[in-house]
């Protein structure tokens, strides 16, 4: 059985969906702070709990025959991490250590870690390779980088097998599962929400960056492609233990290009307004995922921005109020 912490969240739920398709037994553990009970894939076991609750975690590992963990439970809102770093370090580092304690106590030593492109900070070269200097510009990225370091030490000391996957911008939806955050901070769902509701203009944060149209450039990866990378990592976890991989398409789009694509997909002339830069937002984040392709055998199946946006739009039209609202 595979334990997915944070498995009722946006990416975690689709990781569970893909694992179930491949015949794995799946246990989802989530405190539903950002996740949704209705996002837990049919066929998965569910436990409502927090990874920082050591007694509950000991009980979970005692009750279920867990072979490996996909660790996705985290606070991930970048601008909040700048104003409340304590909360991010508490949940992403301290509670993560509690999870590792429970694993080691139960002799579970296999883990796939949900890391982030935020570990790199402002890129010195593009596309970004895994060996690029890591100088996070926000507390969220710092917390992910710190935990990667913890895993390396635990591998040497306790025989923990791990693979860390550094996501760039996850986007899109599967047929049943999609993105439903409150508050929503990601550009694509916010742009599509404006198209669906005919609501107020979408704010583009910063148009004075050193990019082709002044707005931030991001590398968007279909969430199903990200989920498939977790399946591949689990299959080769012992062989690739200690490795870290970028997950990106290797091509970046500006915020204004995303708005233009959403207008094309929806047929709605979505209005925008310009806001100030958000603290901690680098101008450009574009991945080199060659290492993941060469070693994991991973290749994005949905690399086009239009196909990513279209899948999100289809899910949003079918779930106009998100999960169960």
Secondary structure in CASP SS format (residue, H / E / C, confidence):
PFRMAT SS
TARGET T0000
AUTHOR 0000-0000-0000
METHOD secondary structure of the structure
MODEL  1
X C 1.00
X E 1.00
X E 1.00
X E 1.00
X E 1.00
X C 1.00
X C 1.00
X C 1.00
X C 1.00
X H 1.00
X H 1.00
X H 1.00
X H 1.00
X H 1.00
X H 1.00
X H 1.00
X H 1.00
X H 1.00
X H 1.00
X H 1.00
X H 1.00
X C 1.00
X C 1.00
X C 1.00
X C 1.00
X E 1.00
X E 1.00
X E 1.00
X E 1.00
X E 1.00
X C 1.00
X C 1.00
X C 1.00
X C 1.00
X C 1.00
X C 1.00
X H 1.00
X H 1.00
X H 1.00
X C 1.00
X C 1.00
X C 1.00
X C 1.00
X C 1.00
X E 1.00
X E 1.00
X E 1.00
X E 1.00
X C 1.00
X C 1.00
X C 1.00
X C 1.00
X C 1.00
X H 1.00
X H 1.00
X H 1.00
X H 1.00
X H 1.00
X H 1.00
X H 1.00
X H 1.00
X H 1.00
X H 1.00
X C 1.00
X C 1.00
X C 1.00
X C 1.00
X E 1.00
X E 1.00
X E 1.00
X E 1.00
X C 1.00
X C 1.00
X C 1.00
X C 1.00
X C 1.00
X C 1.00
X H 1.00
X H 1.00
X H 1.00
X H 1.00
X H 1.00
X H 1.00
X C 1.00
X H 1.00
X H 1.00
X H 1.00
X H 1.00
X H 1.00
X H 1.00
X H 1.00
X H 1.00
X H 1.00
X H 1.00
X H 1.00
X H 1.00
X H 1.00
X H 1.00
X H 1.00
X H 1.00
X H 1.00
X H 1.00
X H 1.00
X H 1.00
X H 1.00
X C 1.00
X C 1.00
X C 1.00
X C 1.00
X E 1.00
X E 1.00
X E 1.00
X E 1.00
X E 1.00
X E 1.00
X E 1.00
X H 1.00
X H 1.00
X H 1.00
X C 1.00
X E 1.00
X C 1.00
X C 1.00
X C 1.00
X C 1.00
X C 1.00
X C 1.00
X E 1.00
X C 1.00
X C 1.00
X C 1.00
X C 1.00
X C 1.00
X C 1.00
X E 1.00
X C 1.00
X C 1.00
X C 1.00
X H 1.00
X H 1.00
X H 1.00
X H 1.00
X H 1.00
X H 1.00
X H 1.00
X H 1.00
X H 1.00
X H 1.00
X H 1.00
X H 1.00
X H 1.00
X H 1.00
X H 1.00
X H 1.00
X H 1.00
X H 1.00
X H 1.00
X H 1.00
X C 1.00
X C 1.00
X E 1.00
X E 1.00
X E 1.00
X E 1.00
X E 1.00
X E 1.00
X E 1.00
X C 1.00
X E 1.00
X E 1.00
X E 1.00
X C 1.00
X C 1.00
X C 1.00
X C 1.00
X C 1.00
X C 1.00
X C 1.00
X C 1.00
X C 1.00
X C 1.00
X C 1.00
X C 1.00
X C 1.00
X C 1.00
X C 1.00
X H 1.00
X H 1.00
X H 1.00
X H 1.00
X H 1.00
X H 1.00
X H 1.00
X H 1.00
X H 1.00
X H 1.00
X H 1.00
X C 1.00
X C 1.00
X C 1.00
X C 1.00
X E 1.00
X E 1.00
X E 1.00
X E 1.00
X C 1.00
X C 1.00
X C 1.00
X C 1.00
X C 1.00
X C 1.00
X C 1.00
X C 1.00
X C 1.00
X C 1.00
X C 1.00
X E 1.00
X E 1.00
X C 1.00
X E 1.00
X E 1.00
X E 1.00
X H 1.00
X H 1.00
X H 1.00
X H 1.00
X H 1.00
X H 1.00
X H 1.00
X H 1.00
X H 1.00
X H 1.00
X H 1.00
X H 1.00
X H 1.00
X C 1.00
X C 1.00
X C 1.00
X C 1.00
X C 1.00
X C 1.00
X C 1.00
X C 1.00
X E 1.00
X E 1.00
X E 1.00
X E 1.00
X C 1.00
X C 1.00
X C 1.00
X C 1.00
X C 1.00
X E 1.00
X E 1.00
X H 1.00
X H 1.00
X H 1.00
X H 1.00
X H 1.00
X H 1.00
X H 1.00
X H 1.00
X H 1.00
X H 1.00
X H 1.00
X H 1.00
X C 1.00
X C 1.00
X C 1.00
X C 1.00
X C 1.00
X E 1.00
X E 1.00
X E 1.00
X E 1.00
X C 1.00
X C 1.00
X C 1.00
X C 1.00
X C 1.00
X C 1.00
X C 1.00
X C 1.00
X E 1.00
X E 1.00
X C 1.00
X E 1.00
X C 1.00
X C 1.00
X H 1.00
X H 1.00
X H 1.00
X H 1.00
X H 1.00
X H 1.00
X H 1.00
X C 1.00
X C 1.00
X C 1.00
X C 1.00
X C 1.00
X C 1.00
X C 1.00
X C 1.00
X H 1.00
X H 1.00
X H 1.00
X H 1.00
X H 1.00
X H 1.00
X H 1.00
X H 1.00
X H 1.00
X H 1.00
X H 1.00
X H 1.00
X H 1.00
X H 1.00
X C 1.00
X C 1.00
X C 1.00
X C 1.00
X C 1.00
X C 1.00
X C 1.00
END
